[in-house]
Amino acid sequence: MTADGRALAFPRDNDSLLALDLESGRILWNYPATGIFEGVVGGRAILTLSGAVVALDIRTGTELWRTGLSAAPCGKGALTTEGFYLATLEGLHRFDLGNGKGALVHRWENPESEAGALLLLDRGAVTVTS
């Protein structure tokens, strides 16, 4: 993924999110983490880690906010300009991109069949389970 003159990469063989200069290929910063790189919006790289959601400044790699999770994530979330949405074993959460404040917006009635990776559609959201 490219943003603000940088290529952001989360290689499988390196437990870090890397920012590379697009012209020189030089590593500008790295952020040690294992989890899911969700994407970039508004100058922020969003990651889901085992116990938290984190936002990094894409220019510096500085952690802007970190919000703990009360339940395990269920796969990749969905990033929009309005917020970051993540399904956990508890329910569907929305995180404010500015300050990281999280809110449970829907609690699962039956987590075993409802919890899964999130897919946003024009008129709603669905979870994908195996």
N, C-alpha and C positions, 0 to 999 in steps of 0.2 A: 504494500500500500504506500502511496506517496502523498505527502502533504507538506506545505511550507518549505519546499526545497530539500526535503528529506525523504528517504525511503525507510519505512519502518518494517522490520522483519522479526519474526518470532520463530527462529529455526528449531526444528525438533531435536537437533543434536547439541543445542546450546540453551541452557536454562536461563535465558535473558531475552528481554525485548531490546532490539538494537535499533539505533537511529543512524543512518548512513547519509553522508553528503551525496547528493545526486550527481554532482560534477566530478568529484575526486574519488568517491567510494570509501572515503575515510570514515571510521566509526566516530560519531560525534558524542554519543553517550550510550550506556547500556544500563538496563534496569534488571537486576537478578530476580527472576520469578518463574514459577511453574503454574500454569493455568491456561486460560483462554484469552487471546488478544481479540477483543470484540470489535475494534475499529477506532476511527478518529472522527470527532465532530467538535467544531468550535475551538480548535487548537488543543484539544485534549485527547490523549490516547486512553481508552478504557480497557481495563483488564478484569477478568473474573478469576480470583484465586480461590484456594480451597476454603478459606474462611472470610473472605472480604471481596469487595469491589473497590478498585483503585483507579484514580484518574491521574495522569501524568501530563505535564506541560510538554508538548512535542518539540519545543525549541531547546529545552534544557534537560529534560528527563526528570525534573523535580516532581516529587509527589505533591499533588494539589489537595487531594483528600483521599481518605480511606474509610470505608464504611463496613463494619462487620456484618456478617450474615448470621441469622439465627437458625438457619437450616442449610443443608447441603444443596448446592446448585444442581440443576437437572440438565445441564448441557449449555449450549450457546444461547446468549440472550439476544435482544433486539435493540439496536441503537437508533434513535431518531433525534431530530433537532430539538424535540421537546423533552427528552429524557432517555434513560436507559431502563429497559424492562428485562427482568430476569425471573424465570420460573425456578423455584426451589421446592424441596419436599413439603414445605409449609404452604406455599401458594405463589401467586404472582406479585412481584415487587416492582415498584417504580422508584428510580433514583434521579434526583435533581442533578443536572450536569454542572451547575454552578458551585454547589456546596456539598454534594454527595448525600444529602439527606434522603433516607430511604423510607418508603411507606408500603405496607402490605395493602394492595388494592383488591385482591381477591384471595380468599382462603379456600383451598381445595376441600371438597366434601369427601372425596375418595382419592387420596394422593397416589395410591398404587396404579390407578387407571388414568388420572388426570395430569399428573406431573410429567413434564418432558421438555425437550428443547422447544424454544419459542419461535413462532413464525407470525409476523405481523402482516395483516391484510388491510385493504382499504377500509373495511368496515368492522374490524375487530382483530382478534388474535386467536390462534390455535396453538395447542402444544402437540408435539410429535413424539410418540412413544413407540417402543418396539413391541 
